[in-house]
Amino acid sequence: MQVSREDAKLVTAGLRTPPTGLDLAFEILAALTVAMAIAFLAVAWSGLPERVPTHFDASGAPDAFGSRWSLWGLAGVMVALYAALYAMKFAPPRLWNLPFAVTSANAQAVGRLLARFSRVMNLACAALFGALLVGSVRVALGQAGGLPVWTPLVGVLLVFGALAWVLITLSRLGRGGAASKPAARRHGSR
C-alpha cells in the first residue's frame, strides 16, 4: 500500500491502540488453544506408538503414517504460525496490501482493523491446528478411528470467514471520500 508518512504514522497508531476486551479475548483464546494442544501432546507422549497418523483423507480416516516425532513438527508449525500472526500487529504499514487508499480520515480505523484481524486469524488458525494435533494424538492412542469430518471443514470455514470479514470491513472503510478515488487521481498523476 502506498501511504504518506503521516498516514503511516496514523495506521501504526491504530495498530498500537490498546486492545479492547474482545481483542484480549481473541489473544487469550488463541494462546490457550496453542498451549493446551501442546500440553495434550506432551502428556500423551509416553503412550504414543512409534508410528502415528500424519495425514487424513476427506472422510477423516488416516491415510499416511510417520514417526511420532512428526507430531512435534506439527506443533512447531502451529507455534510458528501463532508467532507470525501475532507479529502482524507490529508490521510496518507498507507491508499490508489494501484495496484502497489510506487517508488521514481512515488510517487509525484501518490500523485497528488490521490489529483485530491478526488476532481473529490467529485464533482461527490456532483452533484449526490445535484440532488437527489433538485429533492426530487421539487417533494414534486408539481413542478415535479418525478425525471428525467437521474438523478441517470448521477450521477452513473459520480461516476463510476471518478473511471474508476483514475484506468486507475494509471495503466499507475504503468507500467514500478520497479512499474511493481511482489510483491515478489519488497519487496526482493523470
KAFENZI-V834786 format. One record per backbone hydrogen bond with DSSP energy under -1.0 kcal/mol. NH is the residue of the N-H (numbers start at 1). CO is the residue of the C=O. If there is no record, write none. Layout:
BEGIN
nh->[NH	NH]
co->[CO	CO]
END
This chain:
BEGIN
nh->[8	9	10	11	12	13	14	15	16	24	25	26	27	28	29	30	31	32	33	34	35	36	37	38	39	40	41	42	43	44	45	47	48	52	54	55	57	60	63	64	66	68	70	71	73	74	75	76	77	78	79	80	81	82	83	84	85	86	87	89	90	91	95	96	107	110	111	112	113	114	115	116	117	118	119	120	121	122	123	124	125	126	127	128	129	130	131	132	133	134	135	136	137	138	139	140	141	142	143	147	151	154	155	156	157	158	159	160	161	162	163	164	165	166	167	168	169	170	171	172	173	174	180	181	186	187	189]
co->[4	5	6	7	8	9	10	11	12	20	21	22	23	24	25	26	27	28	29	30	31	32	33	34	35	36	37	38	39	40	41	44	45	66	64	64	61	57	55	55	52	50	67	68	69	70	71	72	73	74	75	76	77	78	79	80	81	82	83	86	87	88	92	93	103	106	107	108	109	110	111	112	113	114	115	116	117	118	119	120	121	122	123	124	125	126	127	128	129	130	131	132	133	134	135	136	137	139	138	60	148	150	151	152	153	154	155	156	157	158	159	160	161	162	163	164	165	166	167	168	169	170	177	178	182	183	184]
END
